[in-house]
């Protein structure tokens, strides 16, 4: 805990608000809306399903 004198000399700094999507801050072209999310088996030999998203 800081003393009163320490806080008078140097007050507490305010944290800057952090964005949840920093990539979209400077580039609005990257914003997309997913119209469909589906799973399908890939064309190669792996037997599991893979999720795909169709974005506009």
PQR file of N, CA, C, O and H, with PARSE charges and radii, in Angstrom:
ATOM      1  N   UNK A   1       0.850  -1.178   0.000 -0.4000 1.5000
ATOM      2  CA  UNK A   1       0.000   0.000   0.000 -0.0000 2.0000
ATOM      3  C   UNK A   1       0.892   1.237   0.000  0.5500 1.7000
ATOM      4  O   UNK A   1       1.827   1.339   0.795 -0.5500 1.4000
ATOM      5  N   UNK A   2       0.599   2.166  -0.890 -0.4000 1.5000
ATOM      6  CA  UNK A   2       1.403   3.378  -0.985 -0.0000 2.0000
ATOM      7  C   UNK A   2       0.992   4.374   0.092  0.5500 1.7000
ATOM      8  O   UNK A   2      -0.167   4.434   0.501 -0.5500 1.4000
ATOM      9  H   UNK A   2      -0.161   2.083  -1.536  0.4000 1.0000
ATOM     10  N   UNK A   3       1.976   5.155   0.540 -0.4000 1.5000
ATOM     11  CA  UNK A   3       1.672   6.185   1.532 -0.0000 2.0000
ATOM     12  C   UNK A   3       1.102   7.415   0.836  0.5500 1.7000
ATOM     13  O   UNK A   3       1.135   7.517  -0.390 -0.5500 1.4000
ATOM     14  H   UNK A   3       2.918   5.106   0.207  0.4000 1.0000
ATOM     15  N   UNK A   4       0.579   8.345   1.628 -0.4000 1.5000
ATOM     16  CA  UNK A   4      -0.012   9.569   1.075 -0.0000 2.0000
ATOM     17  C   UNK A   4       1.045  10.376   0.329  0.5500 1.7000
ATOM     18  O   UNK A   4       0.782  10.899  -0.754 -0.5500 1.4000
ATOM     19  H   UNK A   4       0.552   8.261   2.624  0.4000 1.0000
ATOM     20  N   UNK A   5       2.251  10.477   0.915 -0.4000 1.5000
ATOM     21  CA  UNK A   5       3.310  11.246   0.259 -0.0000 2.0000
ATOM     22  C   UNK A   5       3.703  10.633  -1.079  0.5500 1.7000
ATOM     23  O   UNK A   5       3.950  11.360  -2.041 -0.5500 1.4000
ATOM     24  H   UNK A   5       2.464  10.052   1.794  0.4000 1.0000
ATOM     25  N   UNK A   6       3.763   9.315  -1.153 -0.4000 1.5000
ATOM     26  CA  UNK A   6       4.105   8.667  -2.416 -0.0000 2.0000
ATOM     27  C   UNK A   6       3.045   8.952  -3.474  0.5500 1.7000
ATOM     28  O   UNK A   6       3.373   9.175  -4.640 -0.5500 1.4000
ATOM     29  H   UNK A   6       3.562   8.724  -0.371  0.4000 1.0000
ATOM     30  N   UNK A   7       1.780   8.944  -3.072 -0.4000 1.5000
ATOM     31  CA  UNK A   7       0.712   9.214  -4.029 -0.0000 2.0000
ATOM     32  C   UNK A   7       0.673  10.680  -4.437  0.5500 1.7000
ATOM     33  O   UNK A   7       0.273  10.996  -5.558 -0.5500 1.4000
ATOM     34  H   UNK A   7       1.514   8.762  -2.125  0.4000 1.0000
ATOM     35  N   UNK A   8       1.084  11.583  -3.545 -0.4000 1.5000
ATOM     36  CA  UNK A   8       1.133  13.004  -3.900 -0.0000 2.0000
ATOM     37  C   UNK A   8       2.246  13.240  -4.912  0.5500 1.7000
ATOM     38  O   UNK A   8       2.072  13.990  -5.872 -0.5500 1.4000
ATOM     39  H   UNK A   8       1.409  11.327  -2.635  0.4000 1.0000
ATOM     40  N   UNK A   9       3.392  12.596  -4.693 -0.4000 1.5000
ATOM     41  CA  UNK A   9       4.521  12.788  -5.608 -0.0000 2.0000
ATOM     42  C   UNK A   9       4.237  12.175  -6.974  0.5500 1.7000
ATOM     43  O   UNK A   9       4.505  12.785  -8.009 -0.5500 1.4000
ATOM     44  H   UNK A   9       3.533  11.986  -3.913  0.4000 1.0000
ATOM     45  N   UNK A  10       3.694  10.967  -6.965 -0.4000 1.5000
ATOM     46  CA  UNK A  10       3.435  10.276  -8.240 -0.0000 2.0000
ATOM     47  C   UNK A  10       2.092   9.569  -8.122  0.5500 1.7000
ATOM     48  O   UNK A  10       2.013   8.498  -7.520 -0.5500 1.4000
ATOM     49  H   UNK A  10       3.476  10.472  -6.124  0.4000 1.0000
ATOM     50  N   UNK A  11       1.032  10.147  -8.686 -0.4000 1.5000
ATOM     51  CA  UNK A  11      -0.289   9.522  -8.550 -0.0000 2.0000
ATOM     52  C   UNK A  11      -0.380   8.212  -9.330  0.5500 1.7000
ATOM     53  O   UNK A  11       0.446   7.914 -10.193 -0.5500 1.4000
ATOM     54  H   UNK A  11       1.095  11.017  -9.176  0.4000 1.0000
ATOM     55  N   UNK A  12      -1.394   7.458  -9.002 -0.4000 1.5000
ATOM     56  CA  UNK A  12      -1.594   6.170  -9.675 -0.0000 2.0000
ATOM     57  C   UNK A  12      -1.915   6.395 -11.147  0.5500 1.7000
ATOM     58  O   UNK A  12      -2.682   7.292 -11.498 -0.5500 1.4000
ATOM     59  H   UNK A  12      -2.065   7.700  -8.301  0.4000 1.0000
ATOM     60  N   UNK A  13      -1.316   5.568 -12.004 -0.4000 1.5000
ATOM     61  CA  UNK A  13      -1.548   5.703 -13.443 -0.0000 2.0000
ATOM     62  C   UNK A  13      -2.813   4.950 -13.833  0.5500 1.7000
ATOM     63  O   UNK A  13      -3.130   3.903 -13.268 -0.5500 1.4000
ATOM     64  H   UNK A  13      -0.693   4.839 -11.719  0.4000 1.0000
ATOM     65  N   UNK A  14      -3.521   5.497 -14.798 -0.4000 1.5000
ATOM     66  CA  UNK A  14      -4.756   4.887 -15.280 -0.0000 2.0000
ATOM     67  C   UNK A  14      -4.405   3.921 -16.403  0.5500 1.7000
ATOM     68  O   UNK A  14      -3.670   4.275 -17.324 -0.5500 1.4000
ATOM     69  H   UNK A  14      -3.263   6.347 -15.256  0.4000 1.0000
ATOM     70  N   UNK A  15      -4.930   2.703 -16.328 -0.4000 1.5000
ATOM     71  CA  UNK A  15      -4.661   1.717 -17.361 -0.0000 2.0000
ATOM     72  C   UNK A  15      -5.379   2.103 -18.649  0.5500 1.7000
ATOM     73  O   UNK A  15      -6.535   2.525 -18.622 -0.5500 1.4000
ATOM     74  H   UNK A  15      -5.527   2.416 -15.580  0.4000 1.0000
ATOM     75  N   UNK A  16      -4.691   1.958 -19.766 -0.4000 1.5000
ATOM     76  CA  UNK A  16      -5.305   2.231 -21.060 -0.0000 2.0000
ATOM     77  C   UNK A  16      -6.240   1.087 -21.418  0.5500 1.7000
ATOM     78  O   UNK A  16      -5.934  -0.076 -21.153 -0.5500 1.4000
ATOM     79  H   UNK A  16      -3.752   1.615 -19.788  0.4000 1.0000
ATOM     80  N   UNK A  17      -7.366   1.410 -22.012 -0.4000 1.5000
ATOM     81  CA  UNK A  17      -8.333   0.386 -22.402 -0.0000 2.0000
ATOM     82  C   UNK A  17      -7.774  -0.412 -23.568  0.5500 1.7000
ATOM     83  O   UNK A  17      -7.318   0.154 -24.561 -0.5500 1.4000
ATOM     84  H   UNK A  17      -7.614   2.354 -22.227  0.4000 1.0000
ATOM     85  N   UNK A  18      -7.814  -1.735 -23.437 -0.4000 1.5000
ATOM     86  CA  UNK A  18      -7.279  -2.609 -24.472 -0.0000 2.0000
ATOM     87  C   UNK A  18      -8.419  -3.108 -25.347  0.5500 1.7000
ATOM     88  O   UNK A  18      -9.462  -3.530 -24.847 -0.5500 1.4000
ATOM     89  H   UNK A  18      -8.184  -2.195 -22.630  0.4000 1.0000
ATOM     90  N   UNK A  19      -8.211  -3.055 -26.650 -0.4000 1.5000
ATOM     91  CA  UNK A  19      -9.245  -3.490 -27.582 -0.0000 2.0000
ATOM     92  C   UNK A  19      -9.253  -5.010 -27.684  0.5500 1.7000
ATOM     93  O   UNK A  19      -8.200  -5.644 -27.621 -0.5500 1.4000
ATOM     94  H   UNK A  19      -7.364  -2.713 -27.056  0.4000 1.0000
ATOM     95  N   UNK A  20     -10.439  -5.594 -27.842 -0.4000 1.5000
ATOM     96  CA  UNK A  20     -10.540  -7.042 -28.010 -0.0000 2.0000
ATOM     97  C   UNK A  20     -10.171  -7.470 -29.425  0.5500 1.7000
ATOM     98  O   UNK A  20      -9.790  -8.621 -29.642 -0.5500 1.4000
ATOM     99  H   UNK A  20     -11.294  -5.079 -27.893  0.4000 1.0000
ATOM    100  N   UNK A  21     -10.278  -6.560 -30.387 -0.4000 1.5000
ATOM    101  CA  UNK A  21      -9.978  -6.882 -31.783 -0.0000 2.0000
ATOM    102  C   UNK A  21      -8.986  -5.855 -32.335  0.5500 1.7000
ATOM    103  O   UNK A  21      -9.382  -4.972 -33.096 -0.5500 1.4000
ATOM    104  H   UNK A  21     -10.588  -5.626 -30.211  0.4000 1.0000
ATOM    105  N   UNK A  22      -7.704  -5.954 -31.965 -0.4000 1.5000
ATOM    106  CA  UNK A  22      -6.754  -4.947 -32.423 -0.0000 2.0000
ATOM    107  C   UNK A  22      -6.512  -4.981 -33.929  0.5500 1.7000
ATOM    108  O   UNK A  22      -6.127  -3.964 -34.505 -0.5500 1.4000
ATOM    109  H   UNK A  22      -7.383  -6.671 -31.347  0.4000 1.0000
ATOM    110  N   UNK A  23      -6.725  -6.116 -34.578 -0.4000 1.5000
ATOM    111  CA  UNK A  23      -6.492  -6.190 -36.017 -0.0000 2.0000
ATOM    112  C   UNK A  23      -7.507  -5.360 -36.788  0.5500 1.7000
ATOM    113  O   UNK A  23      -7.210  -4.877 -37.880 -0.5500 1.4000
ATOM    114  H   UNK A  23      -7.038  -6.942 -34.110  0.4000 1.0000
ATOM    115  N   UNK A  24      -8.702  -5.190 -36.232 -0.4000 1.5000
ATOM    116  CA  UNK A  24      -9.740  -4.447 -36.944 -0.0000 2.0000
ATOM    117  C   UNK A  24      -9.642  -2.948 -36.705  0.5500 1.7000
ATOM    118  O   UNK A  24     -10.324  -2.175 -37.379 -0.5500 1.4000
ATOM    119  H   UNK A  24      -8.944  -5.583 -35.345  0.4000 1.0000
ATOM    120  N   UNK A  25      -8.813  -2.521 -35.765 -0.4000 1.5000
ATOM    121  CA  UNK A  25      -8.719  -1.096 -35.463 -0.0000 2.0000
ATOM    122  C   UNK A  25      -8.242  -0.305 -36.676  0.5500 1.7000
ATOM    123  O   UNK A  25      -8.824   0.727 -37.009 -0.5500 1.4000
ATOM    124  H   UNK A  25      -8.260  -3.148 -35.218  0.4000 1.0000
ATOM    125  N   UNK A  26      -7.191  -0.780 -37.337 -0.4000 1.5000
ATOM    126  CA  UNK A  26      -6.594  -0.028 -38.434 -0.0000 2.0000
ATOM    127  C   UNK A  26      -6.991  -0.559 -39.798  0.5500 1.7000
ATOM    128  O   UNK A  26      -6.604   0.022 -40.811 -0.5500 1.4000
ATOM    129  H   UNK A  26      -6.719  -1.619 -37.066  0.4000 1.0000
ATOM    130  N   UNK A  27      -7.740  -1.628 -39.858 -0.4000 1.5000
ATOM    131  CA  UNK A  27      -8.052  -2.243 -41.148 -0.0000 2.0000
ATOM    132  C   UNK A  27      -9.510  -2.700 -41.175  0.5500 1.7000
ATOM    133  O   UNK A  27      -9.789  -3.860 -40.874 -0.5500 1.4000
ATOM    134  H   UNK A  27      -8.055  -2.100 -39.035  0.4000 1.0000
ATOM    135  N   UNK A  28     -10.441  -1.820 -41.528 -0.4000 1.5000
ATOM    136  CA  UNK A  28     -11.855  -2.217 -41.531 -0.0000 2.0000
ATOM    137  C   UNK A  28     -12.198  -3.232 -42.618  0.5500 1.7000
ATOM    138  O   UNK A  28     -13.265  -3.845 -42.579 -0.5500 1.4000
ATOM    139  H   UNK A  28     -10.214  -0.878 -41.772  0.4000 1.0000
ATOM    140  N   UNK A  29     -11.289  -3.414 -43.600 -0.4000 1.5000
ATOM    141  CA  UNK A  29     -11.572  -4.378 -44.664 -0.0000 2.0000
ATOM    142  C   UNK A  29     -11.560  -5.810 -44.146  0.5500 1.7000
ATOM    143  O   UNK A  29     -12.162  -6.690 -44.762 -0.5500 1.4000
ATOM    144  H   UNK A  29     -10.423  -2.916 -43.632  0.4000 1.0000
ATOM    145  N   UNK A  30     -10.882  -6.061 -43.019 -0.4000 1.5000
ATOM    146  CA  UNK A  30     -10.782  -7.422 -42.502 -0.0000 2.0000
ATOM    147  C   UNK A  30     -12.026  -7.850 -41.746  0.5500 1.7000
ATOM    148  O   UNK A  30     -12.160  -9.018 -41.381 -0.5500 1.4000
ATOM    149  H   UNK A  30     -10.393  -5.346 -42.519  0.4000 1.0000
ATOM    150  N   UNK A  31     -12.941  -6.913 -41.509 -0.4000 1.5000
ATOM    151  CA  UNK A  31     -14.151  -7.266 -40.776 -0.0000 2.0000
ATOM    152  C   UNK A  31     -15.019  -8.144 -41.667  0.5500 1.7000
ATOM    153  O   UNK A  31     -15.220  -7.826 -42.839 -0.5500 1.4000
ATOM    154  H   UNK A  31     -12.832  -5.964 -41.806  0.4000 1.0000
ATOM    155  N   UNK A  32     -15.530  -9.236 -41.132 -0.4000 1.5000
ATOM    156  CA  UNK A  32     -16.374 -10.127 -41.907 -0.0000 2.0000
ATOM    157  C   UNK A  32     -17.500 -10.679 -41.068  0.5500 1.7000
ATOM    158  O   UNK A  32     -17.423 -10.706 -39.840 -0.5500 1.4000
ATOM    159  H   UNK A  32     -15.367  -9.494 -40.180  0.4000 1.0000
ATOM    160  N   UNK A  33     -18.549 -11.119 -41.739 -0.4000 1.5000
ATOM    161  CA  UNK A  33     -19.689 -11.723 -41.061 -0.0000 2.0000
ATOM    162  C   UNK A  33     -19.789 -13.151 -41.561  0.5500 1.7000
ATOM    163  O   UNK A  33     -19.926 -13.378 -42.763 -0.5500 1.4000
ATOM    164  H   UNK A  33     -18.612 -11.097 -42.737  0.4000 1.0000
ATOM    165  N   UNK A  34     -19.723 -14.121 -40.651 -0.4000 1.5000
ATOM    166  CA  UNK A  34     -19.825 -15.523 -41.038 -0.0000 2.0000
ATOM    167  C   UNK A  34     -21.280 -15.843 -41.344  0.5500 1.7000
ATOM    168  O   UNK A  34     -22.154 -15.695 -40.490 -0.5500 1.4000
ATOM    169  H   UNK A  34     -19.611 -13.937 -39.674  0.4000 1.0000
ATOM    170  N   UNK A  35     -21.526 -16.282 -42.572 -0.4000 1.5000
ATOM    171  CA  UNK A  35     -22.890 -16.625 -42.963 -0.0000 2.0000
ATOM    172  C   UNK A  35     -23.195 -18.085 -42.699  0.5500 1.7000
ATOM    173  O   UNK A  35     -24.354 -18.452 -42.508 -0.5500 1.4000
ATOM    174  H   UNK A  35     -20.816 -16.402 -43.265  0.4000 1.0000
ATOM    175  N   UNK A  36     -22.158 -18.934 -42.685 -0.4000 1.5000
ATOM    176  CA  UNK A  36     -22.405 -20.360 -42.477 -0.0000 2.0000
ATOM    177  C   UNK A  36     -21.156 -21.005 -41.902  0.5500 1.7000
ATOM    178  O   UNK A  36     -20.046 -20.733 -42.358 -0.5500 1.4000
ATOM    179  H   UNK A  36     -21.216 -18.636 -42.840  0.4000 1.0000
ATOM    180  N   UNK A  37     -21.333 -21.854 -40.906 -0.4000 1.5000
ATOM    181  CA  UNK A  37     -20.247 -22.656 -40.342 -0.0000 2.0000
ATOM    182  C   UNK A  37     -20.670 -24.108 -40.462  0.5500 1.7000
ATOM    183  O   UNK A  37     -21.738 -24.487 -39.981 -0.5500 1.4000
ATOM    184  H   UNK A  37     -22.235 -22.075 -40.535  0.4000 1.0000
ATOM    185  N   UNK A  38     -19.836 -24.930 -41.106 -0.4000 1.5000
ATOM    186  CA  UNK A  38     -20.210 -26.325 -41.310 -0.0000 2.0000
ATOM    187  C   UNK A  38     -18.983 -27.214 -41.174  0.5500 1.7000
ATOM    188  O   UNK A  38     -17.849 -26.738 -41.223 -0.5500 1.4000
ATOM    189  H   UNK A  38     -18.968 -24.622 -41.497  0.4000 1.0000
ATOM    190  N   UNK A  39     -19.222 -28.514 -41.004 -0.4000 1.5000
ATOM    191  CA  UNK A  39     -18.133 -29.486 -40.922 -0.0000 2.0000
ATOM    192  C   UNK A  39     -18.254 -30.455 -42.082  0.5500 1.7000
ATOM    193  O   UNK A  39     -19.353 -30.802 -42.513 -0.5500 1.4000
ATOM    194  H   UNK A  39     -20.144 -28.901 -40.964  0.4000 1.0000
ATOM    195  N   UNK A  40     -17.116 -30.881 -42.572 -0.4000 1.5000
ATOM    196  CA  UNK A  40     -17.081 -31.864 -43.649 -0.0000 2.0000
ATOM    197  C   UNK A  40     -15.752 -32.604 -43.572  0.5500 1.7000
ATOM    198  O   UNK A  40     -14.818 -32.149 -42.912 -0.5500 1.4000
ATOM    199  H   UNK A  40     -16.223 -30.599 -42.222  0.4000 1.0000
ATOM    200  N   UNK A  41     -15.672 -33.734 -44.242 -0.4000 1.5000
ATOM    201  CA  UNK A  41     -14.418 -34.481 -44.257 -0.0000 2.0000
ATOM    202  C   UNK A  41     -13.508 -33.870 -45.311  0.5500 1.7000
ATOM    203  O   UNK A  41     -13.977 -33.518 -46.394 -0.5500 1.4000
ATOM    204  H   UNK A  41     -16.431 -34.104 -44.778  0.4000 1.0000
ATOM    205  N   UNK A  42     -12.218 -33.735 -45.022 -0.4000 1.5000
ATOM    206  CA  UNK A  42     -11.313 -33.143 -45.998 -0.0000 2.0000
ATOM    207  C   UNK A  42     -11.055 -34.077 -47.176  0.5500 1.7000
ATOM    208  O   UNK A  42     -11.371 -35.266 -47.127 -0.5500 1.4000
ATOM    209  H   UNK A  42     -11.837 -34.021 -44.143  0.4000 1.0000
ATOM    210  N   UNK A  43     -10.473 -33.515 -48.235 -0.4000 1.5000
ATOM    211  CA  UNK A  43     -10.253 -34.289 -49.458 -0.0000 2.0000
ATOM    212  C   UNK A  43      -9.079 -35.262 -49.327  0.5500 1.7000
ATOM    213  O   UNK A  43      -9.005 -36.242 -50.069 -0.5500 1.4000
ATOM    214  H   UNK A  43     -10.216 -32.550 -48.275  0.4000 1.0000
ATOM    215  N   UNK A  44      -8.154 -34.998 -48.382 -0.4000 1.5000
ATOM    216  CA  UNK A  44      -7.042 -35.932 -48.231 -0.0000 2.0000
ATOM    217  C   UNK A  44      -7.454 -37.098 -47.324  0.5500 1.7000
ATOM    218  O   UNK A  44      -8.639 -37.250 -47.027 -0.5500 1.4000
ATOM    219  H   UNK A  44      -8.214 -34.202 -47.779  0.4000 1.0000
ATOM    220  N   UNK A  45      -6.519 -37.903 -46.890 -0.4000 1.5000
ATOM    221  CA  UNK A  45      -6.819 -39.183 -46.256 -0.0000 2.0000
ATOM    222  C   UNK A  45      -7.145 -39.101 -44.766  0.5500 1.7000
ATOM    223  O   UNK A  45      -7.390 -40.143 -44.158 -0.5500 1.4000
ATOM    224  H   UNK A  45      -5.557 -37.780 -47.131  0.4000 1.0000
ATOM    225  N   UNK A  46      -7.161 -37.921 -44.147 -0.4000 1.5000
ATOM    226  CA  UNK A  46      -7.461 -37.854 -42.721 -0.0000 2.0000
ATOM    227  C   UNK A  46      -8.948 -38.105 -42.496  0.5500 1.7000
ATOM    228  O   UNK A  46      -9.777 -37.495 -43.172 -0.5500 1.4000
ATOM    229  H   UNK A  46      -6.962 -37.075 -44.641  0.4000 1.0000
ATOM    230  N   UNK A  47      -9.306 -38.981 -41.571 -0.4000 1.5000
ATOM    231  CA  UNK A  47     -10.707 -39.410 -41.443 -0.0000 2.0000
ATOM    232  C   UNK A  47     -11.593 -38.499 -40.601  0.5500 1.7000
ATOM    233  O   UNK A  47     -12.794 -38.754 -40.507 -0.5500 1.4000
ATOM    234  H   UNK A  47      -8.633 -39.476 -41.022  0.4000 1.0000
ATOM    235  N   UNK A  48     -11.058 -37.456 -39.990 -0.4000 1.5000
ATOM    236  CA  UNK A  48     -11.877 -36.653 -39.081 -0.0000 2.0000
ATOM    237  C   UNK A  48     -12.556 -35.496 -39.816  0.5500 1.7000
ATOM    238  O   UNK A  48     -12.214 -35.173 -40.953 -0.5500 1.4000
ATOM    239  H   UNK A  48     -10.083 -37.249 -40.066  0.4000 1.0000
ATOM    240  N   UNK A  49     -13.524 -34.885 -39.138 -0.4000 1.5000
ATOM    241  CA  UNK A  49     -14.246 -33.754 -39.709 -0.0000 2.0000
ATOM    242  C   UNK A  49     -13.479 -32.462 -39.431  0.5500 1.7000
ATOM    243  O   UNK A  49     -12.788 -32.334 -38.421 -0.5500 1.4000
ATOM    244  H   UNK A  49     -13.802 -35.148 -38.214  0.4000 1.0000
ATOM    245  N   UNK A  50     -13.616 -31.524 -40.339 -0.4000 1.5000
ATOM    246  CA  UNK A  50     -12.958 -30.229 -40.217 -0.0000 2.0000
ATOM    247  C   UNK A  50     -14.022 -29.150 -40.299  0.5500 1.7000
ATOM    248  O   UNK A  50     -14.925 -29.227 -41.132 -0.5500 1.4000
ATOM    249  H   UNK A  50     -14.178 -31.627 -41.160  0.4000 1.0000
ATOM    250  N   UNK A  51     -13.918 -28.127 -39.426 -0.4000 1.5000
ATOM    251  CA  UNK A  51     -14.882 -27.026 -39.450 -0.0000 2.0000
ATOM    252  C   UNK A  51     -14.484 -26.020 -40.523  0.5500 1.7000
ATOM    253  O   UNK A  51     -13.307 -25.691 -40.666 -0.5500 1.4000
ATOM    254  H   UNK A  51     -13.185 -28.064 -38.749  0.4000 1.0000
ATOM    255  N   UNK A  52     -15.458 -25.536 -41.269 -0.4000 1.5000
ATOM    256  CA  UNK A  52     -15.253 -24.506 -42.271 -0.0000 2.0000
ATOM    257  C   UNK A  52     -16.208 -23.362 -41.991  0.5500 1.7000
ATOM    258  O   UNK A  52     -17.303 -23.582 -41.475 -0.5500 1.4000
ATOM    259  H   UNK A  52     -16.414 -25.803 -41.153  0.4000 1.0000
ATOM    260  N   UNK A  53     -15.808 -22.140 -42.324 -0.4000 1.5000
ATOM    261  CA  UNK A  53     -16.667 -20.972 -42.134 -0.0000 2.0000
ATOM    262  C   UNK A  53     -16.735 -20.208 -43.445  0.5500 1.7000
ATOM    263  O   UNK A  53     -15.713 -19.951 -44.081 -0.5500 1.4000
ATOM    264  H   UNK A  53     -14.918 -21.961 -42.743  0.4000 1.0000
ATOM    265  N   UNK A  54     -17.954 -19.848 -43.846 -0.4000 1.5000
ATOM    266  CA  UNK A  54     -18.164 -19.039 -45.038 -0.0000 2.0000
ATOM    267  C   UNK A  54     -18.413 -17.617 -44.558  0.5500 1.7000
ATOM    268  O   UNK A  54     -19.413 -17.345 -43.893 -0.5500 1.4000
ATOM    269  H   UNK A  54     -18.785 -20.057 -43.330  0.4000 1.0000
ATOM    270  N   UNK A  55     -17.497 -16.709 -44.898 -0.4000 1.5000
ATOM    271  CA  UNK A  55     -17.609 -15.323 -44.434 -0.0000 2.0000
ATOM    272  C   UNK A  55     -17.828 -14.389 -45.614  0.5500 1.7000
ATOM    273  O   UNK A  55     -17.347 -14.627 -46.722 -0.5500 1.4000
ATOM    274  H   UNK A  55     -16.685 -16.930 -45.438  0.4000 1.0000
ATOM    275  N   UNK A  56     -18.565 -13.324 -45.347 -0.4000 1.5000
ATOM    276  CA  UNK A  56     -18.850 -12.325 -46.384 -0.0000 2.0000
ATOM    277  C   UNK A  56     -18.229 -11.013 -45.976  0.5500 1.7000
ATOM    278  O   UNK A  56     -18.341 -10.025 -46.701 -0.5500 1.4000
ATOM    279  H   UNK A  56     -18.957 -13.131 -44.447  0.4000 1.0000
TER
END
